[in-house]
Amino acid sequence: MVDAMHWASRNRWFIGCVALLAVLTIGFERRFQNIVIRKLPLPLKRELSQLDREKLTYRDPSGETMKYVLAGNPIQLAPEMVNELGTSQYLSWPLRLWRWSEDQSKRQPADDLFHLFITYYTGKPDQVPHVPEQCMLGNGFQPVGNQLLTVELPDLPEKDREVPVQALLFHRRTLRDEESRLVMYTFRACDQWHADRDRLRMTLGNPLARYAYFSKVEISFQLPPERPPEAVAKATEAGKRFLQVALPVLVRDHWPIWPSDDAPDQPVQAEK
């Protein structure tokens, strides 16, 4: 007993280091025991293809009813394109806003034609989000302007009312002609809005989250090649107006409800 006490006295710094290491090890295990490497999938409440166009309606300040109407058939991607896209959950629609009336002869287009493209990803490790900055370059377009906008959604909960939206201008010149486009997009990921891919990937990689998903909403407008400011402003306002109508519908009807802290293992199941 005396020898043990004598040894402990002579080696108190060693014993202290061992004790500190034990404390740190226990703390490390408790801190990181909930880390999730591979995220579980969250299904959509409803498939994107079931988006209810009757809900893409609003009244302008004068009280006139306005509706977004298909300007052609929904676009079905070829299997090889779906494979490259990385998901079968997508929606690709040509749309146009109309001043509505039950009398068809009184209906009039209110805005130019535009294209809506929505994708949804979940349950795949290390999924790299596609962004127009890269996709448009691959199609021969060059960036000629960008702006970060905020779209207000007053009818949603406070945390969801301000949506960051990228508005990008592109131009392409070929031997035959030239064209310009305005592309606007935002992401919904793990119950948050994002318009920056790096921040999006940080959210998806949250080590304490069991689930992960992201969805991109992208709209594009054809512009005159020379991109006059009034045409850009008109298309930008048209894009913001559409997002104010469509994003709340997607939040309520399609994107999953994020599991609460009280029920982390009970995600909403997809409708059949």
N, C-alpha and C positions, 0 to 999 in steps of 0.2 A: 504493500500500500504506500509505504514511504517512497519506494523507488518510483512508483507511478506518479506520485505528486511531484517528486523531484524532476522527472522527465517532462511532465506537463509544464512545470515552471520554466524549464530551460527552452521549451519549444512552444511557448505561448503564441508567438507570431504565426507559426505553422498551423496551430489549432485554430487561430482566428481566421486565417485564410480559408481553411477547410469549411468552417462554419459559414463564412460569407458566401462561399461557392454553393453550399447547400441551399442557403436562403435564396440566392439568385436563381438557382435551378428550379426550385419550387415556384418562384414568381414567374419565371419564363414559361413553365408548363401551364400555369393558370392563365397567363396572358394570351398564349397562343394556341390553347387547346381548341378554340373555336374557329381557327383559321380554316377556310375552305379553298382548296386549290382548284378543283373542277366544279364549276357551277351547275346547279340543277336547272332544267328548263321550266319556263312559265308559259303555258299555252295562252293564246288569245281567247278572249271571251267569245268573239265571233270572228270568222275569217274575214280578211280584208275585202275579198271579192263580194262580200255581203253588205258592203257599205250602203246604207239606205240613202239614195239620192233625194228622196222626198224631204230629208232633214237638211239638205244643202240649200236652204231657203232663208231669206231674211227680208225685212222691210227697210227700204231706204228712208232717209229723214223726212221725205214727203209722204211716207206711208204706202208707197207703191211696193207691191210684192215682186221680189226678184228670185229667180231660180237658176241653179247651175244644172245644165242639161248636157247629156252626152252629145258630142259633135261627131259621132261615128261609132263604130263598134269598139267594145273593150279590146285592148291589144293583148293577145296571147303570145308569149315568148316561145321560141323554139326550144326543144329540150336541151340543146347544147348551150343556149344562152342562159337557161335556168340553172344549169350546172355551173356555169361561170359566175352567175349571180350569187350562188351559194345558198339559196332558199327558194322554196316553192310558194312561200307566203308573200305575194306581191299583188299590187294593183296598178294597172297602167291604162289610164283613161284620157281621151281628148275631151275637153269640156269647154263650155261657153256660158256666160251669164246672159240671161234673158229677162226682159221686162215681161212679167207674166200676166196672162188674162185667160179666163175660161174661154173666151172667144179667140180661137187660133189666129184669126185675121188681124188681131190687135197685138199679138206678141212681136216684140222687137229685140234684137240683140243689143246688149248694153255694154259689152266689153269684147275684146278680141279673143279668138281661140287661144287656149293654152293647154299644156299637157301636165297631167298629174301622175306622179309615180311614187308609190309607197312600198316599202319593204319591211320585213320583220324577221329578226334573228333571235334564237334562243337555244341553249343547250349545246352550243358548239364551242370548244376551247379555242382560245387565241383567234377569235374572229376579227378580221381587219375590216373596219367600216369603209365602204366605198364613198368617195366624195367627188362632186363634180369637178373640183380643181384638177383631179387626175383623169377622170373619165373623159372630160371634154378635151383635154390635151391629147388623149389617145385618139380622138376623132378629128384632130387637125385644127382645133380651135386654140386661140391664144387669149389669155386674160387681158382685159383692157380696163377693168375697174372693179372695185368691190366696196361693200358697205355692210356694217353690222347694224341691223335694225332690231327694234323691240316691238312685238305685236302684243297688244293688250287683250286679255280674255276675261272680262269682268264677271262672267257668270260661273267661273270655276273657283274652287277653293283658293285662298290667298296665295299659297305657295306655288300655284300653277298659273297665276294671272299674267306674268310677264315672260314672254317667250323670246329668246334670242334667235334671230334669223339672219343667215348669211344671204346677201343679195350680190350676185356676181355677174359681170358683163363679159361676154366672150365674142370674138370676131374670127371669122375664117375666110380666107381668100383662096380660090382655086383658079384653074385656067379658064373655067367657064363663067364663074360668078363669085359673089361674096355674100356673106350673111352674118348677122349678129343675133345674139340671144341674151336674154336675161334669165338667170337661173337663181331660184330662191330655195333654201332648204333649212330644215332644223331636225334635230334628233330628239326622240323620247327614249330615255334609257333608265331603267331601274327607278321609275317614278320621278325622274328629273328631266328638265329640258337642257339641251346642249346644242351649241352651234360651233364647237371647236372639237376636232377629232381627238386631240391629245387629252383634253379633259374628259371626253367621253370614254376613252380607253382607261383612264384612271378610275372612273366610276365602275366600269365593267370589271376591273381587276380588284375591287375592294375586297381584301382578304377576309373580312368578317361577314360578308354577305353570302348566303347559301345559294341564292338565285341570281340570274342575270338575263337581261334581254335588252335589245335596242331596236328601234324602228326609225327609219328615215322618211320624212315627208318632203318631197321635192316637186316644185312646179317650174315650168319653163315657158317663156314667151318668145315668139319670133319678133324681131325688131327690124326696122329699116337698116340696111347695111351701115349707113352713116351715123346711126344712133343719136338722133336729135334729142336734146334734153327733155322736151315735152313728151316724147314717146317713151323714154325711159321712166319718167315720173309717172305717166299714166299706167304703164305696166306694173311698176312697183306698187302703186296704190291698189291696183286690181289684185295683185298677189297677196297683199296684206289683208284685203277684204275677204278673199277666199279663205285664208288661214284662220281668220276670226270666226268663220262659219264652220269650217271642217274640223279643226283641231278639237273643239269641245265634243264633237260627235265621236271622234276616235277615242278620246279619253273615256267617255261614258259607255260606249258600246263595244269597243274592240280591244284596246290595250288592257293587259291584266291589272288587277288590283294588287298592289305590292303587299306581300304578307306582313302583317303587323307584328310588333314585338311580342304581343300577347298570344298570337297564333302563328308562329313562324313557319310551321309545317303544313299550312292549309291554304295553298294557292287556289285561286279561282279556276275552275275547270272550263274548258272550251265548250261552247254550245255545239250541238250536233246539227 
